[in-house]
Amino acid sequence: MSAPSYADLKAWDHAYVWHPFTQMQDWLQEDPIIIARGEGNYVIDVNGRRYLDGVSSLWCNVHGHTHPRLNRAVTEQVNRISHSTMLGLANIPSILLAKKLVELAPSGLTRVFYSDAGATATEIALKLAFQYWQLRGETRRTKFASLVEAYHGDTLGAVSVGYSELFHHFYRPLLADAVRLTPPHVFRFVRGMSAEQALAAAQAEAEHTLARQHAELAAVIIEPLMQGAAGMWAHSVEYVRTLRQLTRQHGILFICDEVATGFGRTGKMFACEHAAINPDLFCVAKGITGGYLPLAATLATEEIFSAFLAPYEEFKTFFHGHTYTGNPVACAAALASLEVFAEEQVLERLQPKIALLTQRLQGDIAALPHVADIRQWGLMVGIELMRDPDKKIAYDPAEKIGIRVIREARKRGVMIRPLGSIIILMPPLSITEAELSHLLDVVHTAIRTVT
Ligand SMILES: Cc1ncc(COP(=O)(O)O)c(C=O)c1O
Protein backbone atom coordinates (compact mmCIF):
# COMPACT_ATOMS: atom_id res chain seq x y z
CA MET A 1 0.00 0.00 0.00
CA SER A 2 1.44 3.39 -0.96
CA ALA A 3 1.84 6.04 1.73
CA PRO A 4 -1.03 8.55 1.86
CA SER A 5 -0.26 11.88 0.19
CA TYR A 6 -0.15 15.20 2.06
CA ALA A 7 -3.46 16.12 0.42
CA ASP A 8 -5.12 12.92 1.70
CA LEU A 9 -3.75 13.37 5.22
CA LYS A 10 -4.86 17.00 5.33
CA ALA A 11 -8.34 16.10 4.10
CA TRP A 12 -8.68 13.29 6.67
CA ASP A 13 -7.31 15.42 9.49
CA HIS A 14 -9.83 18.12 8.60
CA ALA A 15 -12.61 15.57 8.27
CA TYR A 16 -12.01 13.46 11.39
CA VAL A 17 -9.69 15.03 13.99
CA TRP A 18 -10.55 17.51 16.78
CA HIS A 19 -7.34 19.18 18.00
CA PRO A 20 -6.76 20.21 21.64
CA PHE A 21 -6.76 23.88 22.67
CA THR A 22 -7.52 24.75 19.03
CA GLN A 23 -10.21 26.92 17.49
CA MET A 24 -11.18 24.40 14.84
CA GLN A 25 -12.83 27.06 12.68
CA ASP A 26 -9.36 28.57 12.15
CA TRP A 27 -7.66 25.18 11.89
CA LEU A 28 -9.95 24.05 9.07
CA GLN A 29 -8.82 27.05 6.97
CA GLU A 30 -5.13 26.19 7.32
CA ASP A 31 -2.63 23.83 5.75
CA PRO A 32 -1.52 21.81 8.79
CA ILE A 33 2.09 20.87 9.34
CA ILE A 34 1.96 17.09 9.59
CA ILE A 35 4.90 15.60 11.45
CA ALA A 36 6.23 12.34 10.13
CA ARG A 37 9.54 11.86 11.95
CA GLY A 38 11.91 13.21 14.53
CA GLU A 39 15.70 13.32 14.49
CA GLY A 40 17.70 14.70 17.40
CA ASN A 41 16.38 18.15 18.22
CA TYR A 42 14.37 18.38 15.00
CA VAL A 43 10.89 17.34 13.95
CA ILE A 44 10.39 16.61 10.24
CA ASP A 45 7.11 16.95 8.37
CA VAL A 46 5.63 14.72 5.66
CA ASN A 47 7.12 16.99 3.00
CA GLY A 48 10.61 16.58 4.45
CA ARG A 49 10.84 20.06 6.03
CA ARG A 50 12.89 20.11 9.22
CA TYR A 51 12.00 22.27 12.22
CA LEU A 52 14.14 22.84 15.30
CA ASP A 53 11.91 21.71 18.19
CA GLY A 54 12.00 24.92 20.26
CA VAL A 55 9.33 23.80 22.75
CA SER A 56 10.31 20.13 23.14
CA SER A 57 7.04 18.92 21.57
CA LEU A 58 4.98 20.58 24.30
CA TRP A 59 7.66 20.62 27.01
CA CYS A 60 8.25 16.87 26.95
CA ASN A 61 11.31 15.96 24.95
CA VAL A 62 14.55 15.85 26.91
CA HIS A 63 17.37 14.07 25.05
CA GLY A 64 16.19 14.62 21.48
CA HIS A 65 13.93 12.53 19.25
CA THR A 66 14.85 8.97 18.25
CA HIS A 67 17.64 8.78 20.81
CA PRO A 68 19.29 5.35 20.26
CA ARG A 69 19.34 4.53 23.98
CA LEU A 70 15.64 5.26 24.48
CA ASN A 71 14.67 3.62 21.18
CA ARG A 72 16.47 0.47 22.25
CA ALA A 73 14.87 0.43 25.71
CA VAL A 74 11.38 0.81 24.24
CA THR A 75 11.93 -1.82 21.54
CA GLU A 76 13.37 -4.32 24.00
CA GLN A 77 10.47 -3.83 26.36
CA VAL A 78 7.90 -4.15 23.55
CA ASN A 79 9.50 -7.46 22.66
CA ARG A 80 9.02 -8.62 26.26
CA ILE A 81 5.54 -7.22 26.97
CA SER A 82 3.84 -3.93 26.11
CA HIS A 83 1.26 -3.82 28.85
CA SER A 84 0.11 -5.64 31.93
CA THR A 85 -2.05 -4.21 34.69
CA MET A 86 -0.83 -2.86 38.04
CA LEU A 87 -4.16 -3.67 39.67
CA GLY A 88 -3.21 -6.80 41.58
CA LEU A 89 0.02 -7.37 39.60
CA ALA A 90 3.48 -5.84 39.47
CA ASN A 91 5.84 -5.40 36.52
CA ILE A 92 9.62 -5.07 36.34
CA PRO A 93 10.12 -1.57 34.83
CA SER A 94 7.60 0.10 37.18
CA ILE A 95 9.38 -1.37 40.22
CA LEU A 96 12.83 -0.29 39.02
CA LEU A 97 11.57 3.18 38.10
CA ALA A 98 9.81 3.73 41.43
CA LYS A 99 13.06 2.92 43.26
CA LYS A 100 14.97 5.33 41.01
CA LEU A 101 12.40 8.14 41.38
CA VAL A 102 12.47 7.86 45.16
CA GLU A 103 16.28 8.08 45.09
CA LEU A 104 16.20 11.19 42.86
CA ALA A 105 13.20 13.10 44.24
CA PRO A 106 13.39 15.48 47.22
CA SER A 107 13.98 13.47 50.37
CA GLY A 108 11.04 12.20 52.39
CA LEU A 109 9.04 11.11 49.32
CA THR A 110 9.02 7.33 49.56
CA ARG A 111 6.00 6.05 47.61
CA VAL A 112 5.22 6.27 43.89
CA PHE A 113 1.68 6.18 42.49
CA TYR A 114 1.68 6.00 38.68
CA SER A 115 -0.73 7.46 36.16
CA ASP A 116 -0.38 8.76 32.62
CA ALA A 117 -0.70 12.56 32.36
CA GLY A 118 0.20 15.69 34.27
CA ALA A 119 -3.47 16.27 35.04
CA THR A 120 -3.88 12.80 36.52
CA ALA A 121 -0.72 13.24 38.60
CA THR A 122 -2.12 16.43 40.17
CA GLU A 123 -5.64 15.00 40.45
CA ILE A 124 -4.16 12.07 42.40
CA ALA A 125 -2.17 14.40 44.67
CA LEU A 126 -5.35 16.36 45.47
CA LYS A 127 -7.35 13.19 46.16
CA LEU A 128 -4.56 11.70 48.29
CA ALA A 129 -4.35 14.90 50.34
CA PHE A 130 -8.11 15.05 50.75
CA GLN A 131 -8.49 11.40 51.79
CA TYR A 132 -5.46 11.63 54.07
CA TRP A 133 -7.19 14.23 56.24
CA GLN A 134 -10.49 12.32 56.19
CA LEU A 135 -8.64 9.20 57.34
CA ARG A 136 -6.88 11.20 60.04
CA GLY A 137 -10.24 12.44 61.33
CA GLU A 138 -9.55 16.08 60.42
CA THR A 139 -12.66 16.18 58.29
CA ARG A 140 -12.91 19.98 58.07
CA ARG A 141 -9.81 20.10 55.89
CA THR A 142 -11.66 19.99 52.58
CA LYS A 143 -10.22 22.94 50.65
CA PHE A 144 -7.15 23.57 48.56
CA ALA A 145 -5.10 26.72 48.10
CA SER A 146 -3.35 27.42 44.82
CA LEU A 147 -1.63 30.32 43.13
CA VAL A 148 -3.42 32.88 41.02
CA GLU A 149 -2.86 31.87 37.36
CA ALA A 150 -1.92 28.32 38.35
CA TYR A 151 -2.24 25.55 35.78
CA HIS A 152 -2.37 21.95 36.92
CA GLY A 153 -4.14 20.24 34.00
CA ASP A 154 -7.57 19.98 32.45
CA THR A 155 -9.45 17.43 34.54
CA LEU A 156 -12.05 18.88 36.89
CA GLY A 157 -10.06 18.66 40.14
CA ALA A 158 -7.02 20.18 38.46
CA VAL A 159 -9.19 22.91 36.93
CA SER A 160 -10.66 23.69 40.37
CA VAL A 161 -7.20 24.68 41.62
CA GLY A 162 -6.16 26.19 38.28
CA TYR A 163 -9.32 28.12 37.51
CA SER A 164 -9.13 30.80 34.85
CA GLU A 165 -12.24 32.78 33.99
CA LEU A 166 -11.47 32.85 30.27
CA PHE A 167 -10.97 29.11 29.80
CA HIS A 168 -13.15 27.58 32.49
CA HIS A 169 -16.28 29.67 33.11
CA PHE A 170 -18.45 27.05 31.36
CA TYR A 171 -17.52 24.47 34.00
CA ARG A 172 -18.00 26.73 37.02
CA PRO A 173 -20.88 24.68 38.53
CA LEU A 174 -18.77 21.53 38.37
CA LEU A 175 -15.78 22.94 40.24
CA ALA A 176 -14.75 23.23 43.88
CA ASP A 177 -13.74 26.70 45.09
CA ALA A 178 -10.04 27.05 45.79
CA VAL A 179 -8.39 29.62 48.03
CA ARG A 180 -6.12 31.68 45.77
CA LEU A 181 -2.75 33.08 46.80
CA THR A 182 -1.29 35.92 44.75
CA PRO A 183 2.27 35.12 43.61
CA PRO A 184 4.90 37.88 43.55
CA HIS A 185 4.75 38.43 39.80
CA VAL A 186 1.16 39.68 39.92
CA PHE A 187 2.14 42.32 42.46
CA ARG A 188 5.21 43.23 40.45
CA PHE A 189 3.81 43.24 36.94
CA VAL A 190 0.22 44.30 37.50
CA ARG A 191 0.72 46.61 40.47
CA GLY A 192 4.06 48.06 39.40
CA MET A 193 6.14 47.04 42.44
CA SER A 194 9.85 46.27 42.62
CA ALA A 195 10.85 42.60 42.89
CA GLU A 196 11.50 43.01 46.63
CA GLN A 197 8.20 44.77 47.29
CA ALA A 198 6.33 42.14 45.28
CA LEU A 199 7.95 39.28 47.19
CA ALA A 200 7.15 40.91 50.53
CA ALA A 201 3.53 41.55 49.49
CA ALA A 202 3.09 37.95 48.30
CA GLN A 203 4.64 36.55 51.48
CA ALA A 204 2.46 38.76 53.67
CA GLU A 205 -0.67 37.76 51.79
CA ALA A 206 0.15 34.04 52.05
CA GLU A 207 0.88 34.42 55.76
CA HIS A 208 -2.42 36.18 56.35
CA THR A 209 -4.55 33.81 54.23
CA LEU A 210 -3.05 30.60 55.59
CA ALA A 211 -3.28 31.85 59.18
CA ARG A 212 -6.96 32.66 58.65
CA GLN A 213 -7.98 29.53 56.74
CA HIS A 214 -5.55 26.83 57.82
CA ALA A 215 -8.14 24.73 59.67
CA GLU A 216 -10.09 24.09 56.46
CA LEU A 217 -7.14 23.61 54.12
CA ALA A 218 -6.08 20.12 53.04
CA ALA A 219 -3.12 21.30 50.94
CA VAL A 220 -1.42 24.11 49.10
CA ILE A 221 -0.46 23.21 45.53
CA ILE A 222 2.11 25.15 43.49
CA GLU A 223 4.25 24.92 40.37
CA PRO A 224 7.58 25.68 42.05
CA LEU A 225 9.64 28.53 40.52
CA MET A 226 7.82 28.76 37.18
CA GLN A 227 4.10 28.98 36.48
CA GLY A 228 4.43 27.55 32.99
CA ALA A 229 1.07 27.61 31.24
CA ALA A 230 0.23 31.00 32.79
CA GLY A 231 2.93 32.36 30.48
CA MET A 232 6.18 31.36 32.20
CA TRP A 233 5.74 33.50 35.28
CA ALA A 234 8.77 33.04 37.49
CA HIS A 235 9.00 33.45 41.23
CA SER A 236 11.96 33.23 43.55
CA VAL A 237 13.19 30.41 45.77
CA GLU A 238 12.34 32.63 48.75
CA TYR A 239 8.66 32.55 47.87
CA VAL A 240 8.66 28.74 47.59
CA ARG A 241 10.47 28.50 50.93
CA THR A 242 7.95 30.81 52.58
CA LEU A 243 5.04 28.68 51.38
CA ARG A 244 6.76 25.51 52.58
CA GLN A 245 7.47 27.06 55.96
CA LEU A 246 3.89 28.36 56.35
CA THR A 247 2.33 25.02 55.35
CA ARG A 248 4.51 23.25 57.94
CA GLN A 249 3.64 25.82 60.58
CA HIS A 250 -0.10 25.34 59.99
CA GLY A 251 0.02 21.57 59.38
CA ILE A 252 -1.18 21.91 55.77
CA LEU A 253 0.14 19.47 53.12
CA PHE A 254 2.36 20.98 50.44
CA ILE A 255 2.05 19.69 46.86
CA CYS A 256 4.71 20.55 44.29
CA ASP A 257 3.57 20.09 40.70
CA GLU A 258 6.80 19.56 38.76
CA VAL A 259 5.05 18.31 35.64
CA ALA A 260 6.68 21.10 33.61
CA THR A 261 9.72 21.97 35.74
CA GLY A 262 10.87 18.39 36.41
CA PHE A 263 13.71 16.51 34.73
CA GLY A 264 16.25 19.24 34.26
CA ARG A 265 14.21 22.09 32.77
CA THR A 266 15.22 24.61 35.43
CA GLY A 267 18.88 23.57 35.40
CA LYS A 268 18.58 21.07 38.28
CA MET A 269 16.81 17.74 38.16
CA PHE A 270 13.84 19.25 40.04
CA ALA A 271 12.88 22.85 40.80
CA CYS A 272 12.48 21.98 44.51
CA GLU A 273 16.26 21.49 44.66
CA HIS A 274 16.89 25.20 43.99
CA ALA A 275 14.79 26.05 47.04
CA ALA A 276 16.07 23.07 49.05
CA ILE A 277 12.55 22.16 50.16
CA ASN A 278 10.79 18.81 50.57
CA PRO A 279 7.09 18.68 49.66
CA ASP A 280 4.58 16.16 51.03
CA LEU A 281 3.29 15.29 47.58
CA PHE A 282 5.15 15.65 44.31
CA CYS A 283 3.82 15.38 40.74
CA VAL A 284 5.86 14.55 37.65
CA ALA A 285 4.93 13.74 34.02
CA LYS A 286 5.94 15.25 30.64
CA GLY A 287 9.75 14.81 30.65
CA ILE A 288 9.69 11.67 32.80
CA THR A 289 9.95 9.40 29.74
CA GLY A 290 12.30 11.76 27.93
CA GLY A 291 9.19 12.84 26.02
CA TYR A 292 8.63 9.41 24.52
CA LEU A 293 5.44 8.05 26.05
CA PRO A 294 2.63 9.12 28.38
CA LEU A 295 3.55 8.46 31.99
CA ALA A 296 3.11 10.34 35.25
CA ALA A 297 3.86 9.75 38.89
CA THR A 298 2.64 11.20 42.17
CA LEU A 299 5.11 10.71 44.99
CA ALA A 300 4.00 10.76 48.62
CA THR A 301 5.64 10.67 52.04
CA GLU A 302 5.55 7.58 54.25
CA GLU A 303 3.28 9.47 56.64
CA ILE A 304 0.62 9.95 53.95
CA PHE A 305 1.05 6.37 52.70
CA SER A 306 0.66 4.87 56.15
CA ALA A 307 -2.62 6.71 56.82
CA PHE A 308 -4.18 4.50 54.12
CA LEU A 309 -3.05 1.23 55.75
CA ALA A 310 -5.81 -0.69 57.52
CA PRO A 311 -7.61 -4.03 57.48
CA TYR A 312 -9.31 -4.60 54.10
CA GLU A 313 -12.85 -4.33 55.46
CA GLU A 314 -12.24 -0.79 56.76
CA PHE A 315 -12.03 0.36 53.12
CA LYS A 316 -9.33 2.94 53.66
CA THR A 317 -7.83 1.89 50.32
CA PHE A 318 -7.02 4.60 47.78
CA PHE A 319 -9.69 3.67 45.24
CA HIS A 320 -8.09 5.24 42.20
CA GLY A 321 -6.41 3.82 39.11
CA HIS A 322 -6.11 4.14 35.35
CA THR A 323 -5.98 1.27 32.88
CA TYR A 324 -2.45 2.05 31.67
CA THR A 325 -1.09 2.91 35.14
CA GLY A 326 2.60 1.95 35.34
CA ASN A 327 2.75 0.85 31.71
CA PRO A 328 5.98 -1.18 31.32
CA VAL A 329 7.04 0.38 28.00
CA ALA A 330 6.62 3.91 29.36
CA CYS A 331 8.49 2.97 32.54
CA ALA A 332 11.29 1.39 30.46
CA ALA A 333 11.60 4.65 28.48
CA ALA A 334 11.73 6.60 31.76
CA LEU A 335 14.46 4.35 33.16
CA ALA A 336 16.50 4.75 29.97
CA SER A 337 16.02 8.52 30.10
CA LEU A 338 17.36 8.63 33.67
CA GLU A 339 20.32 6.52 32.59
CA VAL A 340 21.05 9.00 29.80
CA PHE A 341 20.97 11.84 32.37
CA ALA A 342 23.78 10.08 34.25
CA GLU A 343 25.76 8.64 31.31
CA GLU A 344 25.75 11.82 29.21
CA GLN A 345 26.16 14.16 32.20
CA VAL A 346 23.16 16.04 30.92
CA LEU A 347 22.77 18.45 33.85
CA GLU A 348 26.46 19.37 33.93
CA ARG A 349 26.50 19.99 30.17
CA LEU A 350 23.35 22.06 30.44
CA GLN A 351 24.92 24.89 32.45
CA PRO A 352 26.82 26.65 29.60
CA LYS A 353 23.70 26.42 27.44
CA ILE A 354 21.64 28.14 30.14
CA ALA A 355 24.33 30.83 30.42
CA LEU A 356 24.28 31.38 26.65
CA LEU A 357 20.49 31.58 26.69
CA THR A 358 20.50 34.14 29.52
CA GLN A 359 23.12 36.24 27.79
CA ARG A 360 21.16 36.40 24.52
CA LEU A 361 17.82 37.00 26.23
CA GLN A 362 19.22 39.85 28.33
CA GLY A 363 21.12 41.19 25.30
CA ASP A 364 19.63 41.45 21.82
CA ILE A 365 16.20 39.97 22.63
CA ALA A 366 15.53 42.31 25.59
CA ALA A 367 16.61 45.23 23.40
CA LEU A 368 13.74 44.68 20.95
CA PRO A 369 11.29 47.58 21.39
CA HIS A 370 8.15 45.48 21.95
CA VAL A 371 9.70 43.00 24.38
CA ALA A 372 8.13 43.99 27.72
CA ASP A 373 9.46 41.30 30.02
CA ILE A 374 11.59 38.16 29.90
CA ARG A 375 11.22 35.38 32.45
CA GLN A 376 13.68 32.52 32.63
CA TRP A 377 14.50 29.58 34.86
CA GLY A 378 17.05 27.30 33.16
CA LEU A 379 15.73 26.35 29.72
CA MET A 380 12.20 27.60 30.47
CA VAL A 381 11.57 31.01 28.94
CA GLY A 382 8.67 33.41 28.43
CA ILE A 383 9.14 36.52 26.28
CA GLU A 384 6.24 38.90 26.82
CA LEU A 385 5.36 41.19 23.90
CA MET A 386 3.43 44.43 24.36
CA ARG A 387 2.30 47.20 22.06
CA ASP A 388 3.76 49.74 24.49
CA PRO A 389 5.95 48.18 27.19
CA ASP A 390 6.52 51.50 29.00
CA LYS A 391 2.82 52.24 29.39
CA LYS A 392 2.01 48.51 29.80
CA ILE A 393 -0.37 48.56 26.85
CA ALA A 394 -1.01 45.01 25.64
CA TYR A 395 -1.63 43.92 22.06
CA ASP A 396 -5.27 43.42 21.14
CA PRO A 397 -5.96 39.62 21.14
CA ALA A 398 -7.44 40.00 17.64
CA GLU A 399 -3.96 40.91 16.42
CA LYS A 400 -2.82 37.35 17.26
CA ILE A 401 0.66 38.68 17.83
CA GLY A 402 2.04 35.48 19.32
CA ILE A 403 0.62 33.31 16.54
CA ARG A 404 2.12 35.62 13.92
CA VAL A 405 5.55 35.45 15.54
CA ILE A 406 5.56 31.67 15.63
CA ARG A 407 4.44 31.55 11.98
CA GLU A 408 7.45 33.69 11.05
CA ALA A 409 9.66 31.32 13.05
CA ARG A 410 8.21 28.30 11.26
CA LYS A 411 8.99 29.85 7.90
CA ARG A 412 12.59 29.88 9.12
CA GLY A 413 12.57 26.27 10.29
CA VAL A 414 11.94 26.77 14.01
CA MET A 415 8.94 25.27 15.82
CA ILE A 416 7.74 27.28 18.82
CA ARG A 417 4.32 27.92 20.39
CA PRO A 418 2.98 31.08 22.03
CA LEU A 419 0.74 31.57 25.05
CA GLY A 420 -1.22 34.63 23.92
CA SER A 421 1.32 37.41 23.43
CA ILE A 422 4.04 35.48 25.27
CA ILE A 423 6.59 33.59 23.18
CA ILE A 424 7.57 30.39 24.92
CA LEU A 425 10.95 28.74 24.49
CA MET A 426 11.63 25.37 26.07
CA PRO A 427 14.07 23.43 23.92
CA PRO A 428 15.18 19.86 24.67
CA LEU A 429 18.09 19.68 27.14
CA SER A 430 20.06 18.07 24.29
CA ILE A 431 19.97 21.23 22.17
CA THR A 432 23.50 22.18 21.13
CA GLU A 433 24.90 25.67 21.64
CA ALA A 434 24.89 26.22 17.87
CA GLU A 435 21.23 25.16 17.65
CA LEU A 436 20.37 27.37 20.61
CA SER A 437 22.01 30.36 18.92
CA HIS A 438 20.07 29.60 15.76
CA LEU A 439 16.82 29.36 17.76
CA LEU A 440 17.48 32.79 19.29
CA ASP A 441 18.47 34.32 15.94
CA VAL A 442 15.19 33.14 14.44
CA VAL A 443 13.12 34.28 17.43
CA HIS A 444 14.79 37.70 17.26
CA THR A 445 14.06 38.03 13.55
CA ALA A 446 10.49 36.73 13.92
CA ILE A 447 9.67 39.21 16.71
CA ARG A 448 11.30 42.10 14.85
CA THR A 449 9.49 41.24 11.60
CA VAL A 450 6.05 40.98 13.20
CA THR A 451 6.27 43.88 15.66
C1 LIG B 1 2.56 22.40 35.78
C2 LIG B 1 1.65 21.53 34.98
N1 LIG B 1 0.85 20.68 35.60
C3 LIG B 1 0.02 19.86 34.92
C4 LIG B 1 -0.03 19.88 33.55
C5 LIG B 1 -0.96 18.97 32.82
O1 LIG B 1 -0.25 17.98 32.14
P1 LIG B 1 -0.95 17.08 31.03
O2 LIG B 1 -1.16 17.98 29.84
O3 LIG B 1 0.02 15.99 30.76
O4 LIG B 1 -2.23 16.60 31.60
C6 LIG B 1 0.80 20.77 32.85
C7 LIG B 1 0.78 20.82 31.38
O5 LIG B 1 1.25 21.74 30.75
C8 LIG B 1 1.65 21.63 33.58
O6 LIG B 1 2.45 22.51 32.97
The ligand as a Gaussian input file, in Angstrom:
#p B3LYP/6-31G(d) Opt

LIG

0 1
 C        2.559000      22.400000      35.783000
 C        1.645000      21.534000      34.978000
 N        0.845000      20.675000      35.604000
 C        0.022000      19.857000      34.925000
 C       -0.030000      19.880000      33.551000
 C       -0.958000      18.966000      32.821000
 O       -0.249000      17.981000      32.142000
 P       -0.954000      17.083000      31.027000
 O       -1.163000      17.978000      29.842000
 O        0.023000      15.989000      30.760000
 O       -2.234000      16.597000      31.603000
 C        0.800000      20.768000      32.847000
 C        0.777000      20.822000      31.377000
 O        1.251000      21.737000      30.754000
 C        1.652000      21.630000      33.582000
 O        2.452000      22.509000      32.965000

